[in-house]
Amino acid sequence: MSQEEMVPCEHVVAKLWEYLDGTLDELRSEQVREHLEVCEKCFPEYDFRRAYLRFMGRCATEQVRPELRRQIFEMLLEEERKAELARVDPEGGLLQRTGATLRRIMKRS
């Protein structure tokens, strides 16, 4: 495959996760593989992502401490709360946001 026929780097990088997951169709997968065989710019990105997936695969089999799970869960809830407050009235002041939060709490009770 000549340089002119090669898929552009930005297209390859955009499809790397799908390529690594094996979800690309046969033609695109072949195009990405061929590109990675010759592209010194894209191969390190591919290599990093492949190593990352291996690492995550090993971590997924380890037991997570209950305290860490709780911390992550609490952080997610806090982010969700902040996002909800921003949707209620992004320009509103503390009084408006507090009122909106209280109304939501009252509805749940």
LINGI-V203799 format. One record per residue. RES is the residue in three letters. SS is DSSP state (h for helix, s for strand, l for the rest). PHI is phi as a letter, one per 30 degrees, with the letter a starting at -180 (NA if undefined). Layout:
BEGIN
res=RES ss=SS phi=PHI
res=RES ss=SS phi=PHI
END
This chain:
BEGIN
res=MET ss=l phi=NA
res=SER ss=l phi=d
res=GLN ss=l phi=e
res=GLU ss=l phi=d
res=GLU ss=l phi=d
res=MET ss=l phi=d
res=VAL ss=l phi=d
res=PRO ss=l phi=d
res=CYS ss=h phi=e
res=GLU ss=h phi=d
res=HIS ss=h phi=d
res=VAL ss=h phi=d
res=VAL ss=h phi=d
res=ALA ss=h phi=d
res=LYS ss=l phi=c
res=LEU ss=h phi=d
res=TRP ss=h phi=d
res=GLU ss=h phi=d
res=TYR ss=h phi=d
res=LEU ss=h phi=d
res=ASP ss=h phi=d
res=GLY ss=l phi=i
res=THR ss=l phi=c
res=LEU ss=l phi=d
res=ASP ss=l phi=d
res=GLU ss=h phi=e
res=LEU ss=h phi=d
res=ARG ss=h phi=d
res=SER ss=h phi=d
res=GLU ss=h phi=d
res=GLN ss=h phi=d
res=VAL ss=h phi=d
res=ARG ss=h phi=e
res=GLU ss=h phi=d
res=HIS ss=h phi=d
res=LEU ss=h phi=d
res=GLU ss=h phi=d
res=VAL ss=h phi=c
res=CYS ss=l phi=c
res=GLU ss=h phi=d
res=LYS ss=h phi=d
res=CYS ss=h phi=d
res=PHE ss=h phi=e
res=PRO ss=h phi=d
res=GLU ss=h phi=d
res=TYR ss=h phi=d
res=ASP ss=h phi=d
res=PHE ss=h phi=d
res=ARG ss=h phi=d
res=ARG ss=h phi=d
res=ALA ss=h phi=d
res=TYR ss=h phi=d
res=LEU ss=h phi=d
res=ARG ss=h phi=d
res=PHE ss=h phi=e
res=MET ss=h phi=d
res=GLY ss=h phi=d
res=ARG ss=h phi=d
res=CYS ss=h phi=d
res=ALA ss=h phi=d
res=THR ss=l phi=d
res=GLU ss=l phi=d
res=GLN ss=l phi=d
res=VAL ss=l phi=c
res=ARG ss=l phi=e
res=PRO ss=h phi=e
res=GLU ss=h phi=d
res=LEU ss=h phi=d
res=ARG ss=h phi=e
res=ARG ss=h phi=d
res=GLN ss=h phi=d
res=ILE ss=h phi=d
res=PHE ss=h phi=d
res=GLU ss=h phi=d
res=MET ss=h phi=d
res=LEU ss=h phi=d
res=LEU ss=h phi=d
res=GLU ss=h phi=d
res=GLU ss=h phi=d
res=GLU ss=h phi=d
res=ARG ss=h phi=d
res=LYS ss=h phi=d
res=ALA ss=h phi=d
res=GLU ss=h phi=d
res=LEU ss=h phi=d
res=ALA ss=h phi=d
res=ARG ss=h phi=d
res=VAL ss=h phi=d
res=ASP ss=l phi=a
res=PRO ss=l phi=d
res=GLU ss=l phi=c
res=GLY ss=l phi=d
res=GLY ss=l phi=d
res=LEU ss=h phi=d
res=LEU ss=h phi=d
res=GLN ss=h phi=d
res=ARG ss=h phi=d
res=THR ss=h phi=d
res=GLY ss=h phi=d
res=ALA ss=h phi=d
res=THR ss=h phi=d
res=LEU ss=h phi=d
res=ARG ss=h phi=d
res=ARG ss=h phi=d
res=ILE ss=h phi=d
res=MET ss=h phi=d
res=LYS ss=h phi=d
res=ARG ss=h phi=d
res=SER ss=l phi=d
END
